[in-house]
Amino acid sequence: MNFEVIVTCAVTGAGDTTGRSPHVPVTPKEVAEAAIEAAKAGAAVAHLHVRDPETGKGSRDPKLFKEAVDRVRDSGTDVVINLTAGMGGDWVPDATNPAMPGPGTDMIGAEDRLIHVHECLPEICSLDCGTLNFGDGDNIYISTPPTLRRMAELTLEWGVKPEMEVFELGHIRFATQMIAEGLIAAPPMFQICLGIPWGADQSVDTMKVMKDHLPQGASWAGFGISRMQMPMAAAAVAMGGNVRVGLEDNIFLDRGVLATNGQLVTRVVEIIERMGGRAITPQEARNKLKLRGAAN
C-alpha cells in the first residue's frame, strides 16, 4: 500500500476525443486552465499534450507547448509539469506500397521529438519505451532502441526526468537496460500503461506482473482507460504505486456523465483517502522523485 500518493492528471492527450466531450481542452489556454484546475483539485503533476487550435488534432508545435507551459507557470499555481515526448513516432504503411509511408505517418528523429522539451525544460517528460501496434488499423507507434537511448541521453543532460511509459513487458526490459547503461538518473520513474489496444490488458493480474518486473528502487504509477480508470488507480495504490487520471484516458465521471479533469482528480483523491492514504503536494512529489526542483 502506498500511503503517500503522487496523482498525475493527463489533461488532453492526442486522441480523437474532442468531438465526444466539450470538456477536452484544445487551445493552449484551455490546456493550461485544465492543468491549473487539476492542480487545485489535488494533482501534483500535470501531463500535457497540445492540439491544433483549428482542427483539435494532436500537435507537436513547440510554440503551442511553450504557450501552454508559460500560462501554467505565469499563473503561480504550483504543479509539476510533465510534457509528452511521444509525438513523431507514427508509421502507417501505404496501402499500395507497404514499404512506403502512407497518410497519417509522422516520423521524426530523437532530437526533433524533444525540441519542445528543450525549449520549455519541464521537470518531467514522457519516454515511450518501445514499439506498439496502436489500434486495429495499420498505425504502428515506433520507438527504436537507438532513438530511445538518444532521447534518454538528452533528457539526462538537461536535467529532465523521463517518465518511462511501458505498455508491455518488453518495454520494461529495455528500460531496465537503459538504467543499467547509466542513461536514466535515480530513481527511475515508470508509468504502467494498461488497456491501450494492443498493449497489455488492464487487470490487477497484469499490473502486478509488470510491477514485479520493475527494477529495485523504481518509482511507478499505473493507469487504465475508460471505465477501468478508477479501478486501476485503486489497484496501483494498493500495490504501492502512484496514479494517473485525466481526460486523455477517460472522458466519463460516471456512466453517461462526462467529466472534467478536476472532477476526475477529485474522485481519485477521494478513493486514495478512503484507502487510508493521501495525495501528496507538488513539492513532496519533487522530493520523492528527485526532480530538478527538489529541496536539498
C-alpha positions in Angstrom: 0.0 0.0 0.0 1.2 3.5 -0.9 0.0 6.0 1.7 1.8 9.0 0.1 0.4 9.0 -3.5 1.5 11.2 -6.4 -1.5 12.0 -8.6 -0.9 12.8 -12.2 -3.6 14.3 -14.4 -3.2 13.8 -18.2 -5.4 16.6 -19.3 -6.0 16.2 -23.0 -3.9 13.6 -24.9 -3.8 13.5 -28.7 -6.7 11.1 -29.3 -10.0 11.7 -31.2 -11.9 12.8 -28.0 -12.7 16.4 -28.7 -15.8 15.5 -30.6 -17.0 13.3 -27.8 -16.7 15.8 -24.9 -16.8 19.6 -24.7 -14.5 19.4 -21.7 -11.4 18.1 -23.5 -9.1 21.2 -23.8 -7.9 22.2 -27.2 -6.2 25.6 -27.2 -3.0 26.3 -25.2 -5.1 28.5 -22.9 -7.6 25.7 -22.3 -4.8 23.1 -21.7 -3.2 25.5 -19.2 -6.5 26.1 -17.5 -7.1 22.3 -17.3 -3.7 21.8 -15.7 -4.4 24.5 -13.1 -7.9 23.0 -12.4 -6.3 19.6 -11.9 -3.6 21.0 -9.5 -6.2 22.8 -7.4 -8.2 19.5 -7.2 -5.1 17.7 -5.8 -2.9 16.6 -8.7 0.8 17.0 -8.1 1.7 16.5 -11.8 0.0 17.7 -15.0 0.8 15.7 -18.1 0.4 17.9 -21.2 -0.1 17.4 -24.8 -1.2 20.2 -27.2 -3.6 20.3 -30.0 -4.0 22.3 -33.2 -6.5 25.1 -32.2 -8.1 25.0 -35.6 -8.6 21.2 -36.0 -8.4 19.9 -32.5 -6.0 17.2 -33.6 -2.8 16.4 -31.7 0.1 18.6 -32.5 3.9 18.8 -31.7 4.3 22.5 -32.5 6.8 23.8 -29.9 5.1 27.2 -29.9 1.8 25.7 -28.6 3.7 23.8 -25.9 5.6 27.0 -24.9 2.3 29.0 -24.6 0.6 26.3 -22.5 3.6 25.9 -20.2 4.1 29.6 -19.8 0.5 30.1 -18.9 0.7 27.5 -16.2 3.9 29.0 -14.8 2.7 32.5 -15.0 -0.5 31.6 -13.1 1.6 31.0 -9.9 -0.1 27.6 -9.5 2.4 25.0 -8.1 2.3 21.9 -10.2 5.0 19.6 -11.7 4.8 19.9 -15.5 5.2 16.7 -17.4 5.3 17.1 -21.2 4.7 14.4 -23.7 7.5 13.4 -25.9 5.6 10.7 -27.7 4.7 12.6 -30.9 6.6 11.9 -34.1 6.6 8.1 -34.0 3.5 7.3 -36.1 4.0 5.0 -39.1 1.1 4.0 -41.4 2.2 1.9 -44.4 0.9 3.0 -47.7 -2.0 0.7 -48.9 -0.5 0.2 -52.3 3.2 0.0 -51.3 3.7 -1.1 -47.7 7.4 -0.2 -47.9 6.5 3.5 -48.1 4.7 5.8 -45.6 1.0 6.4 -46.1 -1.4 9.1 -44.9 -1.2 9.6 -41.2 2.6 8.9 -41.0 4.5 11.3 -38.8 8.1 10.0 -38.2 10.9 12.2 -36.9 14.2 11.6 -35.0 15.1 11.8 -31.4 16.2 15.4 -31.3 13.1 16.6 -33.1 10.9 14.7 -30.7 12.4 16.7 -27.9 12.5 20.2 -29.4 9.7 21.4 -27.2 11.2 19.7 -24.1 14.5 21.6 -24.6 12.7 24.9 -25.1 10.3 24.5 -22.1 12.6 22.4 -19.8 9.8 20.8 -17.8 10.6 18.8 -14.7 9.4 15.6 -16.4 8.8 14.4 -19.9 7.4 11.0 -21.1 9.5 8.4 -22.9 7.5 5.6 -24.6 9.9 2.7 -24.2 9.1 0.6 -27.3 7.2 0.0 -30.5 3.5 -0.9 -30.4 0.6 -1.9 -32.8 -1.7 1.0 -32.0 -5.3 0.1 -32.5 -6.9 -2.2 -35.1 -5.7 -0.3 -38.1 -2.3 -0.1 -39.7 -1.0 2.5 -37.3 2.3 1.5 -35.6 3.9 3.6 -32.9 7.7 3.3 -33.5 10.3 3.9 -30.8 13.5 2.1 -31.5 16.5 1.4 -29.1 18.8 4.0 -30.8 16.1 6.7 -30.7 15.3 5.9 -27.0 18.9 5.9 -26.0 19.5 9.3 -27.6 16.3 10.8 -26.0 17.5 9.4 -22.6 20.9 11.0 -23.1 19.4 14.4 -23.9 17.0 14.4 -21.1 19.8 13.4 -18.7 21.9 16.3 -20.0 19.1 18.8 -19.5 18.0 17.6 -16.0 14.6 16.5 -17.2 13.3 13.3 -15.6 12.0 10.8 -18.2 8.7 9.1 -17.2 9.2 5.7 -18.9 5.9 4.7 -20.3 5.7 0.9 -20.6 2.9 -0.9 -22.5 4.2 -4.4 -22.2 7.0 -6.4 -20.5 9.5 -6.0 -23.3 9.3 -2.2 -22.8 10.3 -2.7 -19.1 13.1 -5.0 -20.2 14.6 -2.3 -22.4 14.0 0.5 -19.9 15.9 -1.6 -17.3 18.8 -1.9 -19.8 18.9 1.9 -20.3 19.1 2.2 -16.5 22.0 -0.3 -16.4 23.8 1.8 -19.1 23.6 4.9 -16.9 21.2 6.7 -19.2 18.5 7.2 -16.5 19.0 9.1 -13.3 17.9 7.5 -10.0 15.2 6.9 -9.0 13.9 5.7 -12.3 10.2 6.6 -12.9 7.8 4.3 -14.7 4.2 4.6 -15.9 2.5 1.3 -16.4 0.0 1.9 -19.3 -2.8 -0.6 -19.4 -5.7 -1.1 -21.8 -4.3 0.6 -24.9 -5.0 -1.5 -28.0 -2.8 -3.6 -28.4 -0.6 -3.3 -25.3 -1.0 -5.0 -22.0 -4.6 -5.6 -20.8 -6.0 -3.6 -17.9 -6.3 -6.1 -15.0 -5.0 -6.4 -11.5 -3.0 -9.5 -12.5 -1.3 -7.7 -15.4 -0.5 -4.7 -13.3 1.1 -6.9 -10.6 3.2 -8.8 -13.2 4.5 -5.6 -14.7 5.1 -4.0 -11.3 7.0 -7.1 -10.2 9.4 -6.8 -13.2 10.4 -3.2 -12.4 13.9 -2.7 -11.2 14.6 -2.3 -7.5 14.0 1.2 -6.2 11.9 2.4 -9.1 9.1 4.9 -8.6 6.0 3.8 -10.5 2.4 4.7 -11.4 -0.3 2.9 -13.3 -3.4 3.7 -15.2 -6.3 2.1 -17.0 -8.5 3.7 -19.7 -12.2 4.3 -20.0 -14.3 2.7 -17.2 -11.2 1.0 -15.8 -9.5 4.3 -14.9 -10.6 4.3 -11.2 -10.3 0.5 -10.6 -6.7 0.5 -11.9 -5.9 3.6 -9.8 -7.1 1.8 -6.7 -5.1 -1.3 -7.7 -2.0 0.8 -8.2 -2.3 2.4 -4.7 -2.9 -1.0 -3.1 0.2 -2.3 -4.7 2.4 0.6 -3.6 2.2 2.7 -6.8 1.1 6.2 -7.8 -1.8 7.0 -10.1 -2.8 8.8 -13.3 -6.2 10.0 -14.2 -7.5 12.6 -16.7 -9.4 13.2 -20.0 -6.5 11.7 -22.1 -7.5 8.3 -20.8 -11.2 8.6 -19.9 -13.9 11.2 -20.5 -16.6 9.9 -18.1 -17.1 10.5 -14.4 -19.9 8.0 -14.1 -21.9 6.0 -16.7 -23.2 8.6 -19.2 -21.8 11.5 -17.2 -19.0 13.5 -18.9 -16.2 14.5 -16.6 -13.8 17.4 -16.3 -10.2 16.9 -15.3 -10.8 18.4 -11.9 -13.7 16.0 -11.2 -11.5 13.0 -12.1 -8.8 14.2 -9.8 -11.3 14.8 -7.0 -12.7 11.4 -7.5 -9.3 9.6 -7.3 -8.2 11.7 -4.3 -11.4 10.5 -2.5 -10.5 6.9 -3.4 -7.0 7.4 -2.0 -8.2 8.9 1.2 -10.8 6.2 1.7 -8.0 3.7 1.4 -6.2 5.5 4.2 -3.7 7.4 2.1 -3.3 11.0 0.9 -2.4 12.8 -2.3 0.9 14.5 -1.8 1.8 18.0 -2.8 3.9 19.0 -5.9 6.9 19.8 -3.7 6.6 16.5 -1.9 6.5 14.8 -5.4 9.6 16.7 -6.5 11.5 15.5 -3.4 10.3 11.9 -3.8 11.2 11.7 -7.4 14.4 13.8 -7.0 13.3 16.2 -9.7 15.3 19.3 -10.6 13.2 21.4 -8.2 13.6 19.1 -5.2 14.5 20.5 -1.9 18.2 19.9 -0.8 
